[in-house]
Amino acid sequence: MLALNIPELKNFMNQLLCSDTFDHFLLKEATIQKDAVWNFDGTVTPDFYSSEELEEQGLSGLVFLPYGRVRQHCFDLIKGKRTPSYFKFVFLLSPDNLSRTLASMQTPFTPQDVTGMFLNLKFQNGNLMLTTGVSYRIFSTDKSLEHEWDRLVEIFLKNHNIVIEKLG
């Protein structure tokens, strides 16, 4: 697991809310606390859509919505003169991106072995922290996948000019 502080809040929030930087991740859940607490459950409600709509909108086979589909709602809640007192976002790789990432790592783990590869964002007391995680369907003492995921996240952040400070 990687724990990072994000010192340049304005740049990061622009990337999170005003660009497509995080749109290819799925949103598992989000909480935004301002005048009220807003909770998002990113679970796709398949019976809301016809099978054709699920296919057309790229939602077939997804358990969670792509962040790009709810980013504007999050922006609308966060924007304004007063900063939220707290927020949390839990992102994970889509099944396709998980498969591609595992293939690029040349790891012995398969998509069936991994429940998710996560990015967790938490803003609290004026600080923004990003942590990574990997959740497995199998038991393994091999941490190589987690170390490689951490490395890829650092590269992703650097490629998007997001300044980070490693914690602990």
N, C-alpha and C positions, 0 to 999 in steps of 0.2 A: 504494500500500500504506500502510496505517495501522498504526502501532506504538504500543500503549498499555500502560501499567503499571496494574495493578489493585491499589490500595493497601489496600482494605478486604477482606481475604481471607475473613473469616468470612461477611460478607454475600454475597459472590460465591459462595462454596462452597455456601451454603444455596440460592441461586438455581439453581446448577448441579445439585446433587444431591437437593434436597428439594422442588423446585417444578417446574412444567411450563414454566418460562421458555424453555428451550432444546429442548423436546420436538419442536417443529415442524421442527428442523434434522435432516438425516441425519447419521449418524456414519460417516465414512469409515474412521477408525482411532482407536485410543486406546492409550496405554501408561501403566501405573501401576506405579511402582517402590516397593515397601515391602520386605518380607522376601524377596520374589521379584519378578521383573519379569513383569507381566501384560500381554499384548498382545491387543488386540481388533482384528479385521478386521471392519468393519461390513458386508461384502458379504453380500447376501441369497443364501442357498442355495436356489434355486427348487425343486429336486427334493426338498427336505425337506417341502414343502407340496404339497397338491393344488391344482389351479387354482382350485377353489372357496374354499379357505382363503386363497390369495393375494388373491383378490378381497375376501373377507369382512374380512380383516385390513388392507386398504388397502395391500398390498405389490405389487400388480400393476404392472409397469412400473418398479419401483424397483430400482436397482442396490445401494443401501445401505439399511440399516435405519434407521427413525426413532430418534432418540436416546431417546425416551420408552420404547422397548421394552427398552433395556439400561441405563437410568439406575439402576435398583435394583441391578444387578450392580456397577456402578461405585461406588455408595454403599457397598455391603457391603465392597468392597475398601478404600476410602479411610477409612471410619469407624474410630474407635478412638482410643487415647491418643496414638499416635505418628503424626505427620504423614508422608505419603509424602515420600521424598527427591526425587522427580521424578514429574511426569505430563505428558502431552501428549494433547490432544484435537483432532481435525481434523473440523470440521463443514462441511456445505455445504447450500445451499438444495435443497429437493426440486424435481423438474421443474415441478410446479404453481406453487410459490412463485417459482421462477426466471422462469417466464413472466409471472406477475403483477407481479413486481418490474421486469422489463424493460418491460412495458407501462406501468407507472406512471411510469417514467423518461422515457418518450417518446424512447428512444434508437434509433439506426439498427440496433443489434445485435439479432439474433433468438436464440431459444433454440438454434437449430442452430449459431450462431456461438460459443456459450459452453459450455465443458466444465463449469464450476462457478464459483460464487461462495462463497468460503470464509471461515470464522472458524477461526483456529488459536490454541489456548490452550497455554501452556507454563509449568509451575511448576518452578523450579529455583533452588537456593540461597536459598530463602525468598521469592523474587519470582515474581509471576504476571504474565505478559505475554500480551496478545492482539494478534494481527496479522490483517489482512484480506488477501484476494487474489482475483483473478479469473484464471481459466484459459480460454484461447481455443482454439477449433478452427481459427481463421483467423489470418492475420497482420494486425496492425493497429498503427499508431502512435498511434491515437486513445486517449487515457487518460481520456476523459470518463466512461466506465462505471465505471472504478476509483474515480474521485473521488466519483461519486454513490453507489457502494456504501459507501465510507468514511463518507460523510455519513449514510446510512441506518443504518449500524451504530452510529454515535455517538448517533443519535436513539433507536434500540432500547435501548441501554444506559441512556441518560438516563431513558427511560420506565419502566425497571425499577429505577430508583434505584441503578444501579451507578456508583460513582465511578471516574473514569478520570483518568490523567495522560498527556498525549501525550509520546512519546519522539522524540528527534531530529527 
